[in-house]
Amino acid sequence: MTIVEYFQSLSDNPYFGAGFGLFGLGAGAAILRKGLQGGMIYFRRHYMITLEVPCRDKSYDWLLKWITYKGARKTQHLAVSTSFQQTDTGYVTTKYEFIPSIGTHFFRYRNNWIRVERTREQQMHDVNMGMPFESVHLTAFGKDRGIYFEILEEARQMALAEHKGKTIMYTAMGHEWRQFGHPKKQRPIESVILDTGIAEKIVKDCREFIDNVSWYSDRGIPYRRGYLLHGPPGCGKSSFITALAGDLERGICVLNLSDRLLSDDRLNHLLAIAPQQTIILLEDIDAVFVSREESAEVKAAYQGLNSVTLSGLLNALDGVASSEGRILFMTTNYLDRLDPALIRPGRVDYKEYIGWCSATQLEQMFVRFYQSDDKDTERLAKEFAQSVLAHKRNVSPAQIQGFFMFFKNEPEAVLNNVSRIWELT
C-alpha cells in the first residue's frame, strides 16, 4: 500500500476524521488566543498610556481627592478619610471625605475614558509612613502624556485652593518631610506686636531675598538666608515666625535637633529636600549645642544629649552640598551660649534681639486686646504702659497676654491690678 492510499484510508475512518477536526479546532483556538494576546500587548504598548503614582509621592493624596471630586464621582466603591477642623468661632467640626477604595474605577476626562486601579501591597509596608504600600495606576487611550500633566496640575491647584489662607506645618519622619497636623489658619503679622520697626525690617529683608534670585546668581553668592532671633523666653520669637510664614505664604518645617535618631547625614538630607515655599525652623538652638569656648563642666552636662554634631550642622548650613533657595530661622534664649562659628555670616545673615516689653508694645497690646474706636481706650493704654514700667521690672508679651486673659472685658480692672502681673503670670 502506497503512502497516498494509506492516508486516503485514514481519511475514510470516521474516528480519525473527528479527532483531526478537534485537533484543528484546538490549534486554531490556541493560535487565535495567542494572536489576541499579542495584539492586546501591542495595542497597550503603542496606543495606551499608563501612569503610576506611589503613595510616597507628594501628589498621591492630591490625586485621590481629585479623582473623587472631579473624576469618579459616581463610583460605588469608596473609602472614608475622617478629619477634624476648627472653625473661626472655635468649634471643632468633623469632616468626612470619600476617596476611591482599593480596586478598579472608571471615569471620563475631556472625552477620554480613564481606568483607575488602586492597589495595596499587604506584605510590603512603607517604612516612613508606617502603613501598607499603595499605588494608583491611571490608564488612558492614546500617546499624549499631556493628559496626565493636566490631571496632576488640576489636582495640585485644587489642593492649593483648599489650603489657601492656611499655614502648613511639616515635621521630619524618617528620611522625608510629612505634614504635621491639619493646616492652621494664617496668623496676621499685625497680631504679633514687637518693638518699633523690628517686624517691618525682618519682613522687608525676607521679601528682598525672595524677589532677588538673579542678584545672588550674578554675583556667585549662595542663594540662602539665615536668621537668628534671640532674647528672653515668651517675647514672641516663635509666634512672629509663624505669622511671618503666613505673610509670605509659606509653610514651616520644624526640625528637632535633639532627636536621638537624627544623624549628620540625615540632617543634611532633610535640609536638602525640604519642601519648596517653606521656612525651616530650628528652635532653642542653645539647648542642643554648647559653645566650644565653654568650660569642661558645661560641655560634660551637654554630652550625650543629641546625635547631631556641631560640625555636621555647620556643614549642613553652609557646606558644599547645602541646598539653595532656603530661608532658615533659629531661635535662642541665650545668645552667649552659641558657638561663634554657628552664627557667623553665611550661616546667620541677620540677627535680631526680641526683648522685654517696651512702652510702645504695652500700649499696642492693650489697644489690640481691648479693641475699640473710643479715644478713652488709647488713654487707658498709655496709663497702663506707664504703670507697668513704673514697677521697673521686666515683663514679656506672654505675661501681658496672660494677664489680660484674667480681665477679658474689663480694661479698667487691668489698671487697678497692674501690680499683680508678676503674681498672676
FILO-60318 format. One record per residue: x, y, z of N, C-alpha, C, O in turn. Coordinates in steps of 0.02 Angstrom, whole numbers, plus 32768, in hexadecimal, padded with zeros to 4 digits. Each point is the difference from the previous one (the first is absolute). Layout:
<rs>
XYZXYZXYZXYZ;...
</rs>
This chain:
<rs>
802B7FC480007FD5803C8000802D803E8000802D80078029;7FC380257FA78027803E7FFD7FEC802F80377FCD7FF88021;805E803B7FE87FF2803280357FC080267FF17FDA8010802E;80197FFF7F937FC480247FEC7FC27FD880117FD08019801B;80347FA57FD47FC77FD680107FF57FF9804B7FC77FFA8018;80728007800D7FFB7FFA80497FDA803C801E7FD37FF78029;803E80457FC17FDE803C801A7FB780037FEA7FD580198023;801F7FCD7FA07FBB7FFF7FE87FD57FD2802B7FC6800F800E;80587FB980087FDB7FD3802B7FF3801F80447FCC7FF5801F;806680327FFA7FF5802180407FCA80357FFC7FDA800B802F;802480167F987FCD80357FF87FBA7FE37FFE7FCF80218011;802D7F9F7FD87FBE7FE080007FEB7FE780447FC67FED800B;806A801380257FF27FEA80457FDC80388026801C80368008;7FA67FBF800F7FDB803680238021801580417FFC803A8013;80237F978010802080128040803B80307FF5800A80318024;801D7FBE7FA98039802B7FF17FE980457FE9801D80338014;7FB07FCF7FC37FE780417FE87FE8802C8038800D803C8002;7FCE7FA5802E7FE880278039803A801A802A7FFF803A8015;80337F9B7FF8803A80158029802880367FDF80158031801F;7FF57FC67F9E802580347FDD7FDB80438000801E80358004;7FA07FC67FF87FD8803D80018005802480438007803D8003;7FF67F9B80338007801E80438045801F800980088036801D;802A7FA67FCA8044801B8004800680427FDA802080308017;7FC27FD27FB18002803D7FD97FDD803A8023801980398000;7FAD7FB8801D7FDD8034802580298019803B8005803C800C;801A7F94801980298013803A803C802A7FEB80108033801F;80107FB77FAC803B80267FE87FEB80457FE880238032800D;7FA57FD17FD17FE880417FE97FEF802E80398010803C7FFF;7FCF7FA780357FEF8029803A803E801A8024800380398015;80307F9B7FF1803F80148021802280377FD980198031801C;7FE97FC67FA1802080347FD67FDA80428005801E80358003;7F9F7FC77FFF7FD8803C8006800C802380438005803D8004;7FFE7F998032800C801D804380438022800480078036801B;802C7FA87FCA8042801F7FFF800180407FD7802180318012;7FBA7FCD7FB77FFD803C7FD67FDF803A8024801680397FFC;7FB37FB780277FDD80348025802C801C80388002803D800B;80227F978019802C801680358038802C7FE5800F8035801C;800E7FB47FAD803580297FE27FE580427FE7802180348006;7FA37FCB7FDE7FE1803E7FE97FF280308039800A803C7FFA;7FDD7FA8803E7FF2802B803A8040801E801C8002803A8012;80337F9D7FF1804080198018801A80377FD2801880348017;7FE37FC17FA9801780327FCF7FD680408007801A80387FFE;7FA47FBE80097FD4803A8005800F802880408002803E7FFD;80077F9F803B800E8023803F804380247FFE80078036801D;802A7FAC7FC18042801F7FFD8001803E7FD48024802F800E;7FB47FD07FBE800580357FCE7FC4802F7FFE800580367FE4;7FC37FB680397FC4802A7FFA7FDE800D80447FC880188002;805A7FD780357FE780108043803A8019802A80397FEC7FF6;7FB8804080398034801D802B7FEB7FF880497FC6800E8012;80697FDB80187FF27FF28046802D8029802D803B80097FF2;7FA8801180458026802680317FF97FE080447FC87FF28016;80708002800B7FFF7FE58044801280388032803180237FF6;7FA77FE5803E800C8031803580057FDA80427FCD7FEB801B;8070800C800180077FDC803F7FEB802C803B7FFF803D7FFA;7FF27FA4803F7FE6802580398034802E801E7FEE80308023;80537FC37FD28032802C801C800980407FD88022802F8016;7FC07FD47FAF8005803D7FD77FD38036801D7FCA7FF18019;804C804D7FE27FDA8038801D7FBC800A7FE07FD2801A801F;80287FD07FA27FC0800B7FDD7FCD7FC9800C7FC980037FE5;80487FCB80437FD47FC780097FBD801580207FCB7FF17FE5;8038803280547FC2801680217FD980327FD57FC37FFF7FFF;8062802D7FDF7FDE80307FD37FD87FDA7FCC7FC680117FF2;80597FBC7FF07FE07FDB7FCA7FC27FDB80177FCE80007FDE;80367FE1805D7FC67FDC801A7FC4802E80097FC87FEF7FEE;8045804C802F7FC98030800A7FE6801A7FBD7FC3800A7FF8;806A80027FD97FEB80197FBF7FD47FCC7FDD7FCD80117FE2;80477FB080217FD97FCB7FE07FBA7FFD801E7FCF7FF57FDD;802D801580657FBF7FFD80227FD380397FEA7FC67FF67FF0;8056804880117FD6803A7FF37FF880117FB67FCC801B7FEC;80667FD47FEC7FFE80137FB97FF47FC57FD17FE580097FCA;80307FBC804B7FFD7FC87FD37FCB7FCD80127FC880047FE8;80497FCD80437FD47FC8800E7FCC801280367FFD7FE08035;7FDB80527FBD7FCE801580317FC77FCE80067FDD7FFE8033;801A7FD97F997FC87FD1800180157FBA80167FD87FD27FFF;80678027801580167FBE80147FDD7FEA80407FF28029802C;80007F977FD97FDC7FE4803A80307FE180327FEA7FE88035;805780187FBD80317FE0802C802C8037801E802B801C7FDE;7FC97FF3806180208039802080237FEB80407FF17FCD801F;8040805D7FF580207FFB80427FF9804480217FFE80337FDE;7FFE7FCE80647FF4803F802480418019802080297FD98018;7FDF80697FE68038802180217FE28036802E7FE280307FE9;80257FC780587FE1802C803280338031801A80387FEE8011;7FB480517FF3802C8035801B7FD7802F802B7FC280017FFD;80618026802B7FDF8030802D801A80467FF0803C800B7FF7;7F9680248005801180457FF07FE2802F80337FC87FF78016;8060803C7FFB7FE9803280307FE6803D7FD98024801C7FD6;7FA07FF980387FE280397FDE80198041801F802280008033;7FCC80387FAC80148041801A7FE1800F8043801B80288027;7FAD7FB87FE97FDF800C8040801B7FD480377FEB80058039;80457FCF7FB6801F7FD680327FE57FBA8005801C7FD68023;7FAD801B7FBA7FE37FBD800380277FD17FD2801A80137FCC;7FEA7FAE804A80227FCD7FD97FCB7FD77FDB7FD37FE3801F;8034801A7FA07FD07FDA7FD780227FC37FE2803D7FFF7FF6;7F9B7FCE7FFE80197FC27FE27FF380027FB57FC980107FEA;80697FDF7FF07FFA80017FB7800E7FBA7FE580337FE28010;7F9F80057FC780097FBF7FE0800E800A7FB67FDB80237FDE;805A7FBF800C801180037FB880017FB87FE5801E7FD4801D;7FBF80237FAB7FFD7FBF7FE180307FFD7FC67FFD80297FD2;80307FA7803080327FF77FCB7FF67FBB7FE27FE47FD48020;803480217FA27FF87FBE7FE0801F7FC9802A803980078018;7FA47FC37FF1801A7FC8802780317FD67FD7800B800E7FC5;80117FBF805A802C7FD27FDC7FD77FDD7FCA7FCA7FE5800E;8050801A7FB67FDB7FE17FC9800680297FC0802D80297FF9;7FA57FCA7FD98001801F7FBE7FC580307FF77FC87FEF8013;8046804B7FD27FCD80327FF58009801E7FB980367FFC7FE4;7F95802080028002801F7FBE7FE2804680047FCF800B8024;804E80247FB77FE180427FFA8013801E7FBD80307FEA7FDF;7FAB8048800D800A80217FC0801F8045800B7FE680278028;80507FE87FB6802280408007800F801B7FBA80297FE37FDC;7FB780538012800B80217FBF7FFA7FCF7FC6802E7FF87FD7;7F997FE780277FEE7FD17FCA802F7FC47FFC80097FE37FCB;8016800B806D802D7FC780017FF17FD6803E8000801A8038;7FF27FA67FBF7FF37FD4803880427FED802180307FEE7FDE;7FD080178064803D7FF080267FF07FCA80347FCE80058024;805C7FC97FDD7FF87FC98030802D800E803C803C800C7FF8;7FA77FF180448025800C803E80037FBF80277FCD7FE28010;8070800A7FFF80097FC3802880298012803E803B80117FFB;7FA57FEA803F8023800D803F80107FBD80207FD47FD7800E;806D801D7FFF80177FC0801B8022800A804380198037800F;7FE77F95801980208002804280277FBF800B7FE67FC97FF7;8059803E801B802B7FC6800D7FFD7FF0804A801B8025802A;7FC47FA47FE77FF97FED804680417FEA8020800A8008803C;80237FDD7F9C803E7FE5801B80398033800180357FF3801B;7FBF80487FC8803480337FFC7FE78041801F7FCB80197FEC;805B800280447FEC803D8023803080387FEF803C7FF57FF5;7FA980478009802A803C7FF88020800F80437FDD800C8031;80667FF47FD18023800880407FF28044801F7FF68004803D;800880307F9B7FF78044801B7FB8800D80157FF580228032;7FDB7FC27FA97FBA800E800F7FE37FCE80317FCD800E8021;80537FB77FE57FE87FCD802F7FBE7FE17FEB7FDA7FEC802C;8018800F7F957FC27FE37FE7800E7FD97FC0803580097FE1;7F9C7FCA800B800C7FD97FC3800E802D7FC47FE380367FF9;80497FB27FDC801280267FC57FC67FFF7FCE7FE57FCB7FF1;800A806F7FF67FC980077FD0801880247FC2803480218000;7FA67FD67FCB800E80257FC27FC080057FD87FD27FD98008;802C80597FCC7FC8800B7FD3801A7FFE7FB9803180227FF0;7FAF7FB77FE580127FFC7FB97FC8801E7FD77FC67FED8006;804C80437FCF7FD0801E7FD280117FE87FB9803980037FEB;7F957FE47FF2800A7FE87FBC7FCE80227FD17FC48001800E;8056801A7FBB7FD680247FD080147FED7FB980387FEA7FF5;7F9B80207FDB800E7FF47FBA802B80387FE57FFA803A8015;80317FB67FBB802780337FDE80498000801680157FD58027;8011805B7FC080478006800F801180428021803A800C8011;7F95801F7FFA800D8043801980097FFF804C7FD07FF38025;806D801B7FF2800D800380487FE3803F80207FF88005803D;7FF8802A7F987FE7803F801A7FC17FF9802A7FF38029802D;7FE57FA47FC67FC37FF78026800F7FF4804A7FDA8016802B;805D7FC87FE480137FF48045801D803F80217FF4800C803B;8031801C7F9E80188040801B7FC5802C8013800180218034;7FCC7FDF7FA27FC58029800F7FDC7FE7803E7FEA80288029;800F7F967FDE7FDE7FE4803A8026801180407FE380168031;805F7FDF7FCE8028800D803C8000804A80127FFF8013803A;800380187F9380008048800D7FBC8016801D7FFE8029802D;7FCC7FBB7FB97FBF8010801C7FFB7FE880497FE48022802A;80387FA27FE37FFF7FE680448029802D802E7FEC800C8039;804D800C7FB0802A802D80297FDC8042800D800080188039;7FE280047F937FDC803F80097FC67FF980317FF2802D8027;7FEC7F9A7FD67FC87FF4802D80197FFC80497FDF8019802D;805C7FC67FDC801C7FFB804380178045801A7FF7800F803A;802680197F998015804480147FC4802B8013800380268031;7FC77FD37FAA7FC4802780107FE37FEB80447FE6802A8025;80207F967FEA7FE77FE880408029801A803A7FE6800B8037;805C80007FBD802D80198035800B804B7FFD8029801B8025;7FB380077FAF800980487FF97FEC802380427FCC7FF1801D;805E803D7FF97FF48022803F80137FD8803E7FEE80128038;80387FB77FBD80147FD68038804C7FF47FFE801F80047FCB;7FFD7FED806E80477FF0800680087FB6800E7FE37FE5802F;80457FFA7FA7800B7FB8800780407FF480278034801D7FF1;7FC87FB98041803A7FEE802980197FBC7FE97FD97FD27FF3;806A80288008801F7FC17FED802F7FE98037801D80298024;7FE97F957FE380307FE4802F80257FC77FDD7FE67FE37FD1;8056800E804780297FCC7FE17FEA7FBB80197FFF7FF4803C;7FF07FE07F957FEF7FBB8010802C7FD37FD67FF97FFC7FC3;80367FE2805E80307FD87FDB802C802E7FD68020802E801A;7FE37FC47FA6802980297FD37FD5802E7FD4801580157FCB;7FAE7FF9804C7FD3802B7FDA7FDF8034802D7FFE7FF8803D;7FE8803B7FA37FD6803180237FB87FED7FF67FEA7FF17FC8;7FEF800F806F7FB97FF17FFD7FD9803880218016801E8030;7FAE7FEE7FB57FD58033801D7FEE7FEC80477FED7FC6800E;8019806A80207FF37FF380477FBF802280147FFA803D7FFF;7FD57F9A80137FC0801D80147FDB801D7FC480127FF57FC6;7FBA803180497FD980207FCC801980477FF3801B8020802E;7FDD7FF97F95801580447FF27FDF8032802F7FC57FFB8010;8063803580077FE78032802F7FEE80417FDB801F80127FCE;7FB0800F804C7FED80417FE3803A80308008801E80058035;7FF3801E7F958038802E80017FF6803580377FCB801D8007;806A7FEE801E7FFE80328035801580447FE3803480047FE1;7FA3802F8028801380437FE680418018801E800C7FF7803C;801E80277F9B8041801880187FF680378034802B800B802A;7F9C80197FD17FF3803680307FEE7FE68045800280258031;7FED7F9A7FD47FEC7FE58040803B7FF3802F7FF77FF8803C;804680077FA8803C7FF88029802180458006801B801A7FCF;7FE18002806A80178045800B80477FFF801D800A7FF0803A;802580237F9B8046800680158010804A800A7FD6802B7FF4;80677FE3802280138045800A800280247FBC80007FE17FCC;8001806080377FF8802A7FC580327FEE7FC8803C8000800B;7FA97FF17FBA80297FF67FC4801E7FBB7FF780197FF17FCA;7FE67FE4806A80227FBF7FFA7FDD7FD47FCC80217FE57FD4;7F9E801280337FDB7FD57FD2800680197FB8800A7FD87FD2;7FF0806980258004801C7FBC80447FF27FE080037FF17FC4;80338014806380437FF57FE4800A7FB87FEB801C7FF27FCB;7FCC7FDF805E80087FB97FEF7FD77FED7FC380187FDD7FD4;7FAA803B80297FD57FF27FC6801E801C7FC180007FDF7FCC;801A805E8038801F801F7FC5803C7FD97FE980097FF57FC4;80207FF4806B803C7FDA7FEE7FED7FBE7FDF801F7FEB7FCF;7FAE7FF3804B7FEA7FC17FE37FE6800A7FB9800F7FD87FD3;7FC9805C80237FE4800C7FBE803680137FCD7FFD7FEC7FC6;803580398050803780117FD380267FC17FEC80167FFA7FC7;7FF37FD9806880227FC07FF07FD77FD87FCE801C7FE67FCF;7FA38015803B7FD57FD77FD57FFE801D7FB97FFD7FDB7FD0;80038067802B7FF680217FBF8040800D7FD97FFD801C7FCA;803D7FCF8050803F80107FDE802B7FC27FF5803A7FFF8015;7FA97FCF7FCB80267FC27FF2803B800F7FD280377FE9800D;7FBD803D7FBE8035800E7FCF80388028801E803A7FF97FEC;7FB78032804580348029801F80357FD38021803B800E7FFC;7FAF7FBC8024802E7FD1802180287FD97FCC803C7FF88007;7FA27FEF7FC580227FD77FCE803380297FD880357FE77FEE;7FBB80588003802E802B7FD98041800D80268034800B7FE1;7FC97FF48061803B800F8029801F7FC1801E803180058025;7FB37FC07FCA801C7FC380197FF87FF5804A80277FDE8020;7FA480417FFD7FF27FF980477FCD7FC9800A7FCC7FFF7FDE;80407FD280507FCE7FCB800C7FBC801E80117FFA802C802A;7FD37FBA7FB47FBC801C80097FDE7FDE803B7FD87FD37FF8;8038804480437FE17FEA803E800880378034802E80297FFD;7FA57FD680337FFF803680327FF37FE280457FD17FD98008;8058803A80287FF97FE780447FF080388031801F80357FFC;7FB27FBF80307FEB8032803280067FE280467FF47FC5800B;801F8066802580047FEB80467FD9803380298011803B8002;7FBB7FAD80207FDA8029802F80137FEB80467FF87FC68012;80218068801580177FF080437FE1803180337FEF80387FEF;800A7FB0804D7FE2802980347FDF7FD480357FFF7FC37FF9;7FE6805C803B7FE07FDB80377FC57FD67FE87FE3800F7FCC;800B7FBE805A7FC67FD67FEC7FBF802780067FF8802C802B;7FD87FC27FAA7FBE801F80037FFB80447FDF7FCF8024800B;80637FEF7FCE800080437FE27FE980017FB7800180347FE0;7FEA7F9280067FE080007FBE802A7FE77FC77FEF800C7FC6;80487FD28047802C7FE97FC97FDC7FCD7FD47FFA80097FC3;7FEE7FC1805B7FDE7FCC7FD97FBE80197FE37FEE7FEE7FC8;7FEE803A805E7FC0801B7FE8800B802C7FC27FD87FFD7FD1;805D802A8030800D802B7FC780127FD77FC27FEB80117FC9;803C7FBA803F80137FD67FC77FC17FE07FE27FFA7FFB7FC3;7FD87FEF80687FC17FE47FE77FD980337FD77FE67FF17FCB;8015804C80507FDD80357FDC802480147FC07FE0800F7FCE;80627FF18034802880117FC57FF47FCE7FC87FFA80127FC6;80037FAE804D7FF47FCC7FCD7FBC800B7FDF7FFA7FF77FC3;7FD4801C80637FBF800F7FE38002803C7FD27FE180007FCB;8045803380498005803D7FD880257FF27FBE7FEF801E7FCD;80427FB6803480267FEF7FC47FDF7FC67FDA80197FEC7FCB;7FAF7FFA80507FDD7FC77FE2802E7FC47FF880067FE27FCB;801B800D806C802D7FC780027FED7FD1803A7FE180158030;80347FAB7FC97FF87FD18036803B8004802F802E80277FF5;7FD07FB1804180367FFF803180177FB8800A7FD77FD4800F;806980207FE9801E7FBE800D8023800480448035801F8006;7FAE7FC0802B801C80018044802F7FC580077FEC7FC67FF9;80538049801680327FCC8006801A7FFD804780198031801B;7FDF7F95800480167FF5804580467FE2800080087FC57FF1;802A8063801F80457FE97FFE80107FD2803B80347FDF8001;7F9F801E8031800B7FD480397FE97FB97FF480087FD5802B;7FDC801E7F9B7FE97FBD7FF0803B7FD07FFF8030800B7FDC;7FCB7FC0804C80377FD08005800C7FDB7FBF80387FE87FF4;7F9680147FE080067FDD7FC1801B802C7FC8800B7FE97FC8;800180578048801780307FCE804C7FFF7FFD802180118031;7FFB7FDB7F9780487FFF7FF68015803A7FD37FD680247FE6;806B7FE48013801A80367FD57FE97FF67FB77FEC802F7FDF;80187F9280097FED7FF37FBB7FB5800C7FF57FEB801C7FCE;7FED7FCE80637FB880097FF97FEE804A80047FD280177FDD;8050800F804D7FF480488005800F80227FBD7FD880287FE8;80607FC77FFB8013801D7FBF7FCD7FEE7FCB7FEF802A7FD6;7FF97F98802C7FCE7FE97FCF7FBE802580087FE180157FCF;80097FF480707FC08021800C8002804A7FEC7FCF80197FE4;806880088029800580477FEB800180067FB57FE880317FE4;80357F9C7FFA800480037FB77FBE7FF37FDE7FF480197FC9;7FDF7FC080577FC17FEE7FDF7FC5802380207FC67FEB7FF6;8046804980317FC8802380207FCE80187FCB801580167FCA;7FAA7FE580447FCE80157FCF800B80487FE98017802B8026;7FD87FE27F9C800580447FE57FCF802E80247FCE7FEA801B;804280557FE37FD58034801F7FF57FF3804A7FC880038019;806F7FEE800B7FFB7FF58048803880258024803280147FE2;7FC47FF5805F8033801A802D80177FC8802D7FD67FDE801E;806B80177FE7801B7FCD802D800C80208044802080358005;7FC77FAC802F8003801C804480267FD1802E7FEE7FC68008;80478055801680267FDD80347FF780278041801E80348009;7FB87FB280237FF08023803E80307FEE8038801A7FC88003;7FF280698029802A7FF6803B80417FDD7FEF80117FCC801B;801480527FB7803E7FE37FE880347FFC8037802D7FD67FFE;7FCC8055803580317FFF80377FF97FC2802B80307FEC8021;7F967FF37FDE7FF47FC58028801D7FC17FE080007FCB801E;8019803C7FA5801A7FC77FDC804C80007FFE80207FCC800B;7FFD806E7FE7804980057FFB801A803480317FE08032800E;805A7FC0800C8022802E802D803E801A7FDC801F7FDC7FD8;7FF380628036803A801E7FE0803F7FD9801080087FE68038;802580177F9880407FDE800B802C8026803180327FE68018;7FBA80587FF880268028802E7FEA7FF78049801E801C802E;7FAC7FBD7FDB7FE67FF58044802F7FD38027802D7FDF7FE5;7FC88020805D802B7FD8802C7FF17FB57FF77FCE7FED7FE2;805F7FEB80387FF87FB77FFA7FC37FE880257FE07FCF7FEB;800F8052804D7FC57FEC80277FC0800A7FD87FD47FD58001;802780637FDC7FC5800E7FD87FFB7FCF7FC67FCA7FE77FF0;806E800B7FF080007FD07FC87FEB7FBB80177FDC7FDD7FDD;803B8010805E7FEF7FBE801A7FB57FFA800D7FE37FCA7FF8;7FFD806D801C7FB88000800D7FD87FF57FC17FCA7FE38001;805180357FC67FDD7FF97FC180127FC17FDA7FDD7FED7FD1;80597FF1804480177FC67FDB7FCC7FC980007FE37FEF8034;80117FF47F927FD27FC87FFA7FB880137FF87FD57FD47FFC;801B806E80017FBA80147FFA7FE67FF87FB97FC47FFA7FF7;806880077FD77FE97FFB7FBC80327FDB7FD5803A7FF88013;7FAE7FF27FB2802B7FDA7FD38020802B7FCA80317FEC7FE1;7FB4804F8014801B802E7FCE803C8024801D7FFD80198038;80387FEB7FA2803B802380167FFE80497FE87FDD80107FD0;8049801A8052800280477FEB801E80067FBB7FE880287FD7;804C7FB2801A801E80037FBD7FCF7FE97FCB7FFF801A7FC8;7FD87FB380497FCE7FE97FD17FCC80367FF07FEC80087FC7;7FFF801D806D7FD080377FF5802080387FD77FDF801B7FD4;805F7FF6803B802280357FDB80067FEF7FB67FF5802B7FD5;801C7F97801D80067FEB7FB97FBB7FFF7FDE7FFB80117FC5;7FD17FDD80607FBD7FFE7FE27FE880477FF17FDD800B7FCF;80378025805B7FEA80457FF5802780247FCA7FE580287FDB;805C7FC88021802A80287FD380357FD67FDE8035801A7FEE;7FBF7FA5800880307FD57FDF7FF880007FB57FD580227FE4;80557FB77FFA7FFE7FFE7FB77FC07FE17FE67FEB800D7FC8;7FF57FC980627FC27FDF7FEA7FC18022801A7FC97FE57FFB;803E805780217FC78024801C7FCF80137FC9801480107FC8;7FAC7FED80497FCC800F7FCF7FFA804B7FF380148028802A;7FD07FE97F9D7FF680467FEC7FB78014800B7FD57FD58008;801F806C7FF97FBC801A80067FE17FF480457FC37FF88005;80658005802F7FE87FED80427FFC803C802E802E80298003;7F9B7FDB80227FF9803080377FFF7FD980417FD47FD6800B;805C8037802080077FDB803E80008030803B802480318001;7FB27FBF80317FFD8027803D80187FD5803B7FEE7FC58005;803A8059802680147FE1803F7FEA802E80388002803D7FFA;7FEB7FA5803E7FEE8028803B802A7FE8803B80127FC68004;7FFB8068802980257FEF803D7FEF803280377FF2803A7FF3;80107FAE80497FF7802C803A80438019801B8002802F8028;80347FB17FC380428011801B803280057FC6801D7FCD7FEC;7FED806E7FFA802C800A7FC780487FF0801280257FE67FD6;7FEF8028806880467FF6801380137FB78004803C7FF08004;7F947FE27FFC800F7FB98003800F7FE17FBB80157FC77FFC;7FDF805F7FD080087FE57FBC804980067FEA80228031800F;7FF47F9E7FCC804380007FE5800580377FCB7FD480067FD5;80618022802C800780367FCE7FFE7FE77FB87FE880247FD3;802F7F9F80217FFF7FE57FBB7FB97FF57FE87FF480017FC4;7FDD7FF3806A7FBB7FF27FED7FDC803F7FE97FD37FFC7FD6;8040803D80457FDB803E7FF3802880327FD67FF0803B7FFE;80447FAC7FE18026802D7FD67FD9800E7FBF7FD47FDA7FEE;803D805E7FEF7FDF800F7FC080087FC67FCF80357FE17FFC;7F9780127FDE7FFF7FC77FD37FD67FC7801D7FE07FDB7FDB;8020802080687FD47FD180217FC7802680217FC67FEB7FFC;804A804B80257FCD802E801A800F80447FE3803280208010;7FA37FF77FC4800B80407FDD7FDD803B8023800F803A7FF3;7FC17FB680387FD88035801F7FF17FEC80487FE27FCC800D;8035805D80227FF27FF480477FD28037801A8008803B7FEE;7FC97FB2803C7FD28032801D7FF07FEC80477FF07FC78010;8014806B801B7FEF7FF580477FB5800D80097FE780367FEF;7FF77F99802E7FB9800680107FFC8002804C80057FCC8021;7FF1806F7FFB8007800780487FC0800E80267FC97FF57FE7;8041802280567FC8800F802D7FD580377FE3801480247FD2;7FB07FE380497FD080307FE780188048800B801880128035;7FE080157F96800C804880057FBD8024800A7FCC7FE07FFE;80378061800C7FC28027800A7FD37FFB7FC27FC37FF98005;805D800A7FBF7FD97FFC7FC27FDD7FBD7FFA7FC57FFC7FED;805E7FCF80237FE27FBD7FFD7FC57FFA80307FCC7FE67FEE;803D8032804F7FCB7FFB80327FC280257FEA7FC87FE78009;804180547FDA7FC680267FE87FDC7FDC7FC77FC37FFA8000;80657FEE7FCF7FE27FDE7FC67FDC7FBF80157FCB7FF07FE4;80527FEC804B7FE07FC280177FBE800F80237FD07FDB7FF8;802F805A802F7FC3801380237FC980127FCF7FC77FEA8006;804A80407FC97FCF80177FCF7FE67FC57FD67FC57FFC7FF1;80687FD67FFC7FEB7FC87FD77FD57FD080277FD07FE47FE5;80408011805A7FD97FD080287FBB801B80107FCE7FDD7FFB;802F806280187FBF802080107FEC802C7FC57FFC803D8006;7FF77FA47FC17FF380247FC27FC5802E80087FC97FEC8012;804480537FDF7FCB803380048018803F7FDC803C80108001;7F9580137FDF8011803E7FDE7FFD803C8030800E80397FED;7FE07FB980507FFA803480328045801B8012802E7FD9800D;7FD980697FF48040801E801380127FF18048803A80048014;7F947FEB8013800D7FF08046802C7FC2800680267FFA8030;7FD57FD97F9F80297FC48001804980127FF7802C7FE28021;7FE3804D7FB3804580167FF7801B8020803F803B7FF78011;7F9B802F80128016801F803F800F7FCB8034803380038023;7FA17FCB7FE2800B7FC9802F80407FD97FEE80247FE9802D;7FE980107F92803B7FDB7FEB804080238016802F7FE08018;7FD380617FE2803B8026801680087FFC804B80387FF88019;7F91800D800C80037FFA804980197FBA801480277FF9802F;7FC17FD57FAD80157FBC800F804B7FF77FF580237FE4802A;7FF780367F9E80477FF97FF1802A8024803580337FE58016;7FB880577FFD80258025803380007FDC804380327FFF8024;7F957FE37FED7FFB7FDC8040802C7FC3800280207FF18033;7FE37FEB7F95802B7FC47FFD80498013800680257FE28026;7FF080507FB38046801480008015801F8042803B80008012;7F95801C80128010801E804080187FCD8033802380128030;7FCB7FAF7FC780177FCC802E80487FEC7FF3801F7FDD8029;7FFD80387F9F80457FF37FEE80127FB6800580347FEC801A;7F9F7FED7FCB800A7FB87FFC7FF47FE97FB87FD280187FDF;80577FBB800A7FF87FE77FBC7FC07FD77FFA7FED7FDC802D;7FF3802C7F9A7FC37FDB7FF37FFE7FEC7FB6801280287FD5;7FD97F9B801D7FFF7FE77FBB7FBA80087FE37FCF80048025;802B7FFD7F987FBE80027FE17FD47FC580157FC380078006;805B7FBF80057FD97FC680157FE1800D80457FC77FEC800D;805D803580207FE5801080427FC780337FFA7FCD7FFA8022;803C80377FB37FCC80337FF77FC17FE07FE47FC8800E8018;803F7FC87FB67FC67FE07FE37FDD7FD380337FC280008004;80657FDB80227FE27FD780347FDC802980357FCD7FEB801A;804F804F7FF57FE0802D80317FBE801B7FE57FCF80048024;8030800F7F9D7FC380197FE17FC87FCC80027FC580118005;804E7FAF7FF77FCE7FCB7FFE7FD77FFD80417FC87FE68000;8054803480367FDA8000803F7FCB803780007FD17FFE8028;803680337FAC7FD180397FFD7FED800C7FB7800E80357FE4;7FD27F997FFE7FF380027FB87FD8803C7FEA800D801D7FCB;7FC27FF8805C7FD380377FED8001803980337FD080268005;80667FDF8020800480328034804180277FFC802D7FF58029;7FDA80397FA8803F80267FFA800F802A803E803B80098011;7F9180108010800C8028803C801D7FD48038802A80178027;7FBE7FAB7FDD80197FD38034804A7FEF7FF580247FF38030;7FF2800F7F9180477FF37FF1802B8035802280347FF1801E;7FB7804E7FDD80278036801D80027FFB804C80338012801F;7F987FD47FFF7FFE7FFC804980277FC4801B800A7FF9803D;800E7FDB7F9680227FC3801780447FF87FE0801A7FC87FFB;8004806F7FEE80417FFB7FDE80347FDE802C802A7FDA7FE6;7FD58033805980337FE3802D7FFB7FB48004802F7FDF8018;7F9A80047FD07FF67FB8800580187FDA7FC17FFA7FC37FFC;802280627FD480177FDF7FC280307FC8800F7FF87FC87FE7;803B8046804180347FCF800E7FE77FC98030801C7FCA8003;7FAE804680217FE37FCF802D7FD47FCF7FDA80027FC4800D;7FD580557FC47FD07FD67FDC80207FDA7FC77FE67FCC7FEB;8052804C7FFB801F7FE17FC680447FE2801080207FE47FD5;
</rs>
